[in-house]
């Protein structure tokens, strides 16, 4: 994937999401079956049964973040709304991660949601027998975002919202009763099903982002684990998941990792000498012998330390 990406195309998301409904830790097949195989960034957040969970930490594009904010605005007037899981999807269009969508499972009242959309200036259209609301950019976002999007509710239990071309692909998959993409399932299979958040990145961060974003990702991950930070930038695939219990468990899987003997042990982004990484302990260190050049780790982090880390990231902005 060539070309340059605008900085605003990427975000490290810190978001306090309260998902209402039955806890559904593993990726919901009602959502994964809609995601096209060419998706390059897929992040998921599930409802949690635990209280006092820290803010969510996922990777997404800036346009995904706009979709998320507008999704809450459009569905906020539905007091019957229940959100079990959200998936955020991004894929490339002309070397830019410009195609984006939000998929949500739970319960959504179509009439109330469409009424809110129409009051915000939406028009109603049909696509292959499915009613869609075409959403124009909200006034508060037009300086940085000027794109019409589609919103559809499928059988009251699944909502899709985002780029028109990508939503068409996802609706086509719904109508054809497509199975979840095998490559996506393989990557998700590297992570434990109990994770309440997960992210799958296809293609190395080194190729997907501008230097300034790579620096942000690297410094953020270094505060948790320097080894993860140094290898994640150049891995061909990067998956991670988070589980919130008595402590926070961060699981990550990297494939296409450069040979350890040829990689430098010096921080490639010149981390300040003496700057301490976040104290962690390994729950497991798993070398996948069946797959070459892979790294699989599970790290436990005290919740208080994890919250300090999130605060540090937020304060940088």
N, C-alpha and C positions, 0 to 999 in steps of 0.2 A: 504494500500500500504506500504509494508515493505522495508527494505534495506536503505542503505546510498546513498546520492546523492553527486556527485562532485560539488564543489562550482561553477565551470564554467558553470554548467547546468542552472543557473539562472542569469537573468540580470534585473536590473531596467533600462529601456531604456529611454534615453534622446536623441531624434533624430529629427532634423529639416527636415521633409518630405514635399516636395512641390508636392502635388497630383494635376495633371492637368485634368480638366474636370468639368462636372456639379456636384455641391455639392450634395452629397447623404448621409445625416446624418444617416439614420436608417440602420441597418445591411442589406446588399444586399442579397436577397434570392438566387441569382445565386451562391453565395459563401456559405451561411449557409447550403444549401441543400447538399453540398459536404462533410461537416464536419461530421465525424462519431460520434455516441453518446458517445463513450468511451473517447473522447478527454477530457483532464483534464485541459488544459489551452488554452483559445482562446482569442486573443486580436485583435481589429479592429481599423483601422484609416481611416477616410473618408476625401474626398476633402472638403475644406472649402471655403465659399464665402467671408470670412473676411480677411482683410489684417493685417499684423503685428502680426500674431498668434504666441504665444510662442512655444518653442520646444515641441514635443510630449512627453507624459509621459505614458508609458504602461509597463506591465510586460511581459517578454518573456524569453525563454531559450537562452543560448549562441549560440546554433546551429540555432535557429530562426534568431538570429542577423547575422550569417554568410549567411544564405539564403537571407536575406534582402539586404546585401551588394552585394552579387553575382547577385541577381536579377537586381539591378540597373546597374551592369557592363554588363550583358548579353543583356539588352534591351536598354542601353544608346545610341546605334547607330541608333535607330529607331526614326527618327524625327516626325513620325506620332503617336508615342505612347501617349496614354492618360490613366491616372490612376485615377479611381474614388474612389476605396476603396481597402484596403489591409487587409487581415485577416491572422494572424499568429497562427498556431495550434501546440500543443504538446500533446503527450500521452505517456503512460508508456510502456516500454518493459523490462521485468525482473527487475522491481522495479527502473528503471531509466527512466527519461523523455527523451528518446533517439529518439523517432519517432517525426518528425517535418516536417511542410510544410508551404509554403507561397501560399496564394490564392489571386489573384488580378483580379478586374473587371475594364473594360474600353475599350480600343482598343489596340491591339497588332498585328503587322505585322509578321506573322509566318515565312515567307521566310527570312526576315532580322534577326529575332531573332535566327533562327536555323543556319543561316550562321555565326553569331557571335559565337554561341556555337561550331560549327564545327571547326572554326578557333582557338578556345581555347582547342581543343582536344576531343570534344564530338563525340559520334557515334550515328547513328540514328537507331531506332528499332521500332517494331510495338507491341502494346498491344491491343488485342481485336479490331483491326481495327483502333486504334488511333496511330498516329505517335508520338513517344517520342524521345527526345534527352537525352542520358545518359551522364551526366556531371561529369567529374572527378574533384577532388579537385584542386583548383587553387594553383600555386606554393607558393603564399604568405601565405597560410593558412595550409599547409601540416604538419607543426610541431605540430599543435593542433587539426587538423581536417583531417581525411583520410577516406572519405566516398563518394561513387558514388551516384549521385542523378538523378532523372528524372525531365524533364521539358516538359510540353505539353501545347498547346494553343487550346482551345475549341471554335469553331465558332468565332474566332477573338476577342471575348469579355471577355473571362476568361482565365487566365494563372494559371497553378498549377506547383509548384516546390518544391522538398524536398525529404525526405527519400523514397526509392523505394517502400517499403512495404506500407507506408501510402499513397503514390500517387496511388498505385494500388487500395486501398480501395476507394479513392476519385473518381477515374475513374470508378470504378464499380458502385458507387452511381450515377454518371453522366449517364452512359449507361442504368441504370435501372430506370432513371427518379425519383429518390428518393425525397421524401419531406424532408424538414428540420427536424432534430431530435426534438421531442417534448420536451425533457428535456432541450435542448439548448434554444429553443424558450421560454420555461417557465422562464428560468433564464434571458434571454435578455428582457423578458417582464416586469421584475422588474424595468428596467431603461427606461428613457424617450427616445423616438425615435429621438429627435433632437440632442442627444449627438454626437459629432464629433469623439470621441474616446471612446472605451469601452473595458472592460476586464472581463472575466468570469473565475473564478478559482473553480474547483470542487475538494473538499478535502481540509482539513485545511492546512494552511501554516505550522503549527506545525509539521505535518506529512510529508509534501512534501519537506522540506528543511533542510539543515544543520544549526546548531546554528549560524554560522557566517552570513549566509544569512538571517536568522530570525532577527538577530540584525540589519542588514542593512535595511530590510523592516520596522522594528519597528521604528528605529530612523528617517527614511524618513517620515513615516506617522505621527509620533508624532509632527513633525514640522508643520503639517497642523492641526491635531486634535488628541489630546491624547486619547480620547475615541475610535476613529477609530483604532488607533494603538494598543491599549490593547485588543480590541475585535476581530480584524481581524485575529490575530495569531491562535486563537482556533476555529473560526467559521467553520462549515462544508462546507459552500459555501460563496464565496466572489465575488461580482460583483461591478464594479464601472464604471462610465462614466464621460467624461469631455465635457463641452460646452464652447466655446470661444465667448463671445460677448463683451459688454462694460466692463465686468469683467469675471473672470473664475468661472464657476459653477462646483463643484465636487459633484457628486451624488454617494452614495454607498448603497449597500444592503447586509446585513449579515444574514444568517440563521444558525440555530443550535448554537446560541449565548449562552454561559453559563449564568446561572441565575445571575442576577445583585447582589442579596443579598449574593451569595457565592463567587463572584469574588472580588479580592482585588483591592482597589483604588490606591495602590502603583504601580508605574511603575515596571513591572516585569523584565525589563532589565536595571534597575538602571540608569535612565536618571539623568544627573547632576542637582543638586539642583540649582534653579535660572535660568536654561536655558529656555528661553521663547519660547513658541510655536508661529507659524505664526498667526498673527491676522486674524480672520475670523468672519463672521456673519452667522447665520442660515437663509436660505431662507424658510426652512420648516423642521419640525420635525414630521415624520410620523411613527406611530406605527401601523404595519399591524395586525389588530385584527383577521384577518382570518387565519393567520399563526403564530404558536407558536414560541417563542424564535427568533424573527426576529428584526432587526433594519434597518430602512430606513431613510436616511438623505440626504439633499441637502445643501451644504455649498457654500457661495459666497466668493471669494477671489479677492482682487484688482489685476489687471494684473501685476502691478509693483512688488507687493509682491510675486506673483506666480513666476515671472521671477527670483527674488532674491533667492527663494527656489530652483529653478532648478540649479542656479549657485552654490549654496551651495552643492547640491548633486554632481555636476560635479567636484567641487574642492576637494571633499573627495578622488577622484581617482587620 
